[in-house]
Amino acid sequence: MCITEYDEQAFVNGIREEGRQEGREEGRALTLFSLVNSGNLKPDVAAKELGISIHEFEIAMKEAGMNQPVSK
């Protein structure tokens, strides 16, 4: 194996890991959106968990196709 093949494999592995990380983050956000939507979690708590403002959270929730929180 030559050095360029190794570098290419390292690059591919890095891209894969970035994709996995993005997938985990997206899954976490969708889980929080769902909990807020069902009324089991307050939007401000979910926003804090994601490290964003409540306004940003509401926008992201709408962009994900989720409804506004259900009142309990």
N, C-alpha and C positions, 0 to 999 in steps of 0.2 A: 504494500500500500504506500502510495506516495503522499507527501504532505498536503497537496491540494485536495486529494480525496478526503483526508481527515478533516480539513477545514470545511469542506462542503458538508460533511456529515454533522459537524458541530453546528454549522449554520442552520441546517434542517432541524436538528434537535431543538435549537433555540427558538425557531419559529413555531414549532409544535408546542413547546412549553408556553409561549406567549398566548397561543390560541386556547390552550387549556385554562390558563389564568383568566383570560377574558370570558370564557364560558362559565367558569365558577362565579365570577363577579356578576355576570348577567343573571345566572340562576339565583344567586343570593338576592339580587334586587327584585326579581320576579316573585320570589317567596315573600319578601317584605311587602310588595304591592298587594299580593293576595291576602296576606294577613290584615292589612289595612282595609282592603276592600270588604272583607268579611266582618270587620268591626272588632277583630281580636287584638289589634295593635293600633295605638294612636299614631297618626301621621308624623308628629314631631319626634317620636321615639324612633320610628323607622328612618326618618331623614338623618337623625343623629348617627344611627348605625352605619349609614352609607356615607357619612361625612359631607352631606350637602344641606343646603337651606331647605326649609319647608316649601318655599316657592319652587325651587329646583326639583324637589321631590314630586310635587303635584304635576309639574310639566312632564317629568320623566314617566310618571304613572299614566298620564294621558297618552303619551307617545307609545307606551307599551300596550295601549288599547284597553286599559283598565278603567272602570267606572270610578266615580268619586266615592269616598268612604260611606258605608252604610251606617246610619245612626242606630245605636242600641239603646 
